[in-house]
Amino acid sequence: MALDTSQEITGWLLAWRQGDQAALESLAAVVDPELRRIAGWHLQRAHPDASLTTTALVDEAYVHLINAKQVEWQDRAHFFALCARIMRGILVDHARARLSPRRGGDIPHLPLNEAAAVSPEPRADLVAIDDALTELTRMDPRKGRVVELRFFGGMTVEETAEVLGVSPITVMRDWRLAKMWLIRSLGRGGEHAAGTVAAG
């Protein structure tokens, strides 16, 4: 994204925080294609579920963004980092709801070391990955953020480095180590989920 556009996004975010609704409309016109790209990436690779469309995922992300109006926006990178976190939450909540016994699912909530072996279905994989990522973030917050931004946010190494304020080399090292940890944590029986992380 060009520097001018990045500066415009930052300006719109700040104006929106101060109550300028027109700024939100301008912002949406520019970021919508990127949000749709991220959402499409998820729905094709990380969460192939016909009941959740790209439009539905983006629309729900906008609802969360509007409710996050009081966030201290910093810049474009901060905005897309928050979008990555929001989309992660939406996808995982959707997956958990579809696995819930109240919705007709038959998979109980299990500890991390058992969750990966439950089912080869993408919804179960996403829940297992999220559980593992939550544990990784508790132990090493930066590596957890790298996975969140790259896997859930669809960001490049350079974009992730910009968000975290570190070098691309640091992101690549964290990404490699985090993937190894997640694959090991997902364990035997979680080959499909592990493969999803490895391919990310």
C-alpha positions as CSV (number, residue, x, y, z in Angstrom):
1,M,0.0,0.0,0.0
2,A,1.4,3.4,-1.0
3,L,2.7,5.8,1.7
4,D,0.1,8.4,0.8
5,T,-2.7,5.9,1.3
6,S,-1.2,4.7,4.5
7,Q,-1.1,8.3,5.8
8,E,-4.7,8.8,4.7
9,I,-5.8,5.7,6.6
10,T,-4.1,6.9,9.7
11,G,-5.8,10.3,9.3
12,W,-9.2,8.7,8.8
13,L,-8.7,6.5,11.9
14,L,-7.9,9.5,14.0
15,A,-10.9,11.5,12.6
16,W,-13.2,8.5,13.2
17,R,-12.1,8.2,16.8
18,Q,-13.1,11.8,17.2
19,G,-16.6,11.1,15.9
20,D,-16.3,11.8,12.2
21,Q,-18.6,9.3,10.5
22,A,-17.6,10.4,7.0
23,A,-14.0,9.3,7.9
24,L,-15.4,5.8,8.5
25,E,-16.9,5.7,5.1
26,S,-13.7,6.9,3.5
27,L,-11.7,4.4,5.4
28,A,-14.1,1.5,4.5
29,A,-13.8,2.4,0.8
30,V,-10.0,2.0,0.9
31,V,-9.6,-1.0,3.3
32,D,-12.5,-3.1,2.1
33,P,-10.5,-4.8,-0.6
34,E,-7.8,-5.7,1.8
35,L,-10.2,-7.0,4.4
36,R,-11.9,-9.1,1.8
37,R,-8.6,-10.5,0.7
38,I,-7.8,-11.5,4.3
39,A,-11.3,-13.0,4.8
40,G,-11.1,-14.9,1.5
41,W,-7.7,-16.3,2.5
42,H,-9.1,-17.6,5.7
43,L,-12.2,-19.1,4.2
44,Q,-10.3,-20.9,1.5
45,R,-7.3,-22.1,3.5
46,A,-7.9,-21.9,7.2
47,H,-11.6,-22.3,7.6
48,P,-13.4,-23.8,4.6
49,D,-16.9,-23.6,5.8
50,A,-19.7,-22.8,3.4
51,S,-21.9,-21.4,6.2
52,L,-19.6,-18.4,6.6
53,T,-19.0,-16.2,3.5
54,T,-16.4,-13.5,2.8
55,T,-19.0,-10.8,2.9
56,A,-20.4,-12.1,6.3
57,L,-16.9,-12.3,7.8
58,V,-16.0,-8.7,6.6
59,D,-19.4,-7.4,7.7
60,E,-19.0,-8.9,11.2
61,A,-15.5,-7.5,11.4
62,Y,-16.9,-4.0,10.7
63,V,-19.4,-4.4,13.5
64,H,-16.6,-5.2,15.9
65,L,-14.5,-2.3,14.5
66,I,-17.4,0.2,15.1
67,N,-17.7,-1.1,18.7
68,A,-13.9,-0.6,19.0
69,K,-14.2,3.1,18.2
70,Q,-12.4,4.2,21.4
71,V,-9.2,2.3,20.4
72,E,-6.1,4.5,20.4
73,W,-5.4,4.1,16.7
74,Q,-1.8,4.5,15.8
75,D,-1.5,3.8,12.0
76,R,-2.5,1.5,9.2
77,A,-0.4,-1.4,10.5
78,H,-2.2,-1.1,13.9
79,F,-5.6,-1.1,12.2
80,F,-4.9,-4.3,10.2
81,A,-3.4,-5.9,13.3
82,L,-6.6,-5.3,15.1
83,C,-8.5,-6.6,12.1
84,A,-6.5,-9.8,12.3
85,R,-7.4,-10.3,15.9
86,I,-11.0,-9.6,15.3
87,M,-11.2,-12.1,12.4
88,R,-9.5,-14.7,14.5
89,G,-12.1,-14.2,17.2
90,I,-15.0,-14.4,14.7
91,L,-13.7,-17.5,13.0
92,V,-13.0,-19.3,16.3
93,D,-16.3,-18.3,17.8
94,H,-18.1,-19.5,14.7
95,A,-16.1,-22.8,14.8
96,R,-16.8,-23.4,18.5
97,A,-20.5,-22.6,18.0
98,R,-20.8,-25.2,15.1
99,L,-19.1,-27.8,17.3
100,S,-21.3,-27.1,20.3
101,P,-23.7,-29.8,21.4
102,R,-26.5,-27.2,21.5
103,R,-26.0,-26.8,17.7
104,G,-26.0,-30.5,17.1
105,G,-22.3,-31.1,17.3
106,D,-21.0,-34.0,19.3
107,I,-17.4,-32.9,20.1
108,P,-16.9,-31.8,23.7
109,H,-14.5,-29.1,24.8
110,L,-11.2,-30.9,25.5
111,P,-7.8,-29.9,26.8
112,L,-5.3,-28.7,24.2
113,N,-3.4,-32.0,24.0
114,E,-6.6,-33.9,23.2
115,A,-8.3,-31.3,21.1
116,A,-6.1,-31.9,18.1
117,A,-7.0,-35.5,17.9
118,V,-10.8,-35.0,17.9
119,S,-11.7,-34.6,14.3
120,P,-10.1,-34.0,10.9
121,E,-12.8,-31.4,10.2
122,P,-11.5,-27.8,9.5
123,R,-13.7,-26.4,12.3
124,A,-12.1,-28.7,14.9
125,D,-8.7,-27.8,13.5
126,L,-9.3,-24.1,13.9
127,V,-10.4,-24.6,17.5
128,A,-7.3,-26.7,18.2
129,I,-5.0,-24.2,16.5
130,D,-6.6,-21.3,18.5
131,D,-6.2,-23.2,21.8
132,A,-2.6,-23.9,21.0
133,L,-2.0,-20.3,19.9
134,T,-3.5,-19.0,23.1
135,E,-1.1,-21.2,25.1
136,L,1.9,-20.1,22.9
137,T,0.9,-16.4,23.5
138,R,0.8,-16.9,27.2
139,M,4.4,-18.2,27.1
140,D,5.8,-16.0,24.4
141,P,3.6,-13.0,23.5
142,R,5.6,-11.9,20.5
143,K,5.6,-15.3,18.8
144,G,1.9,-15.5,19.4
145,R,1.4,-12.2,17.7
146,V,3.5,-13.3,14.8
147,V,1.3,-16.3,14.3
148,E,-1.9,-14.3,14.7
149,L,-0.8,-11.7,12.2
150,R,0.5,-14.1,9.6
151,F,-2.0,-17.0,10.0
152,F,-5.1,-15.2,11.0
153,G,-4.3,-11.8,9.4
154,G,-2.8,-13.1,6.2
155,M,0.1,-10.6,6.6
156,T,3.4,-10.8,4.9
157,V,6.7,-11.0,6.8
158,E,7.3,-7.3,6.1
159,E,3.8,-6.2,7.2
160,T,4.1,-8.3,10.4
161,A,7.5,-6.7,11.1
162,E,5.9,-3.2,10.7
163,V,3.1,-4.0,13.1
164,L,5.4,-5.4,15.8
165,G,8.3,-2.9,15.3
166,V,10.9,-5.6,14.7
167,S,13.0,-6.7,11.7
168,P,11.7,-9.0,9.0
169,I,14.5,-11.4,10.1
170,T,13.1,-11.5,13.6
171,V,9.6,-12.2,12.2
172,M,10.9,-15.1,10.1
173,R,12.8,-16.6,13.0
174,D,9.7,-16.2,15.3
175,W,7.4,-17.6,12.7
176,R,9.6,-20.7,12.1
177,L,10.0,-21.4,15.9
178,A,6.3,-20.7,16.5
179,K,5.2,-23.1,13.8
180,M,7.5,-25.8,15.1
181,W,6.0,-25.3,18.6
182,L,2.4,-25.4,17.4
183,I,2.9,-28.5,15.3
184,R,4.5,-30.3,18.2
185,S,1.7,-29.1,20.5
186,L,-1.0,-30.2,18.2
187,G,0.6,-33.6,18.5
188,R,-0.3,-37.0,17.1
189,G,-3.8,-37.1,15.6
190,G,-3.6,-33.4,14.7
191,E,-1.8,-33.9,11.4
192,H,-4.5,-31.9,9.4
193,A,-4.4,-29.0,11.9
194,A,-0.6,-29.1,11.9
195,G,-0.5,-29.2,8.1
196,T,-2.8,-26.1,8.1
197,V,-0.3,-24.2,10.3
198,A,2.7,-25.4,8.4
199,A,1.2,-24.3,5.1
200,G,0.3,-20.9,6.5
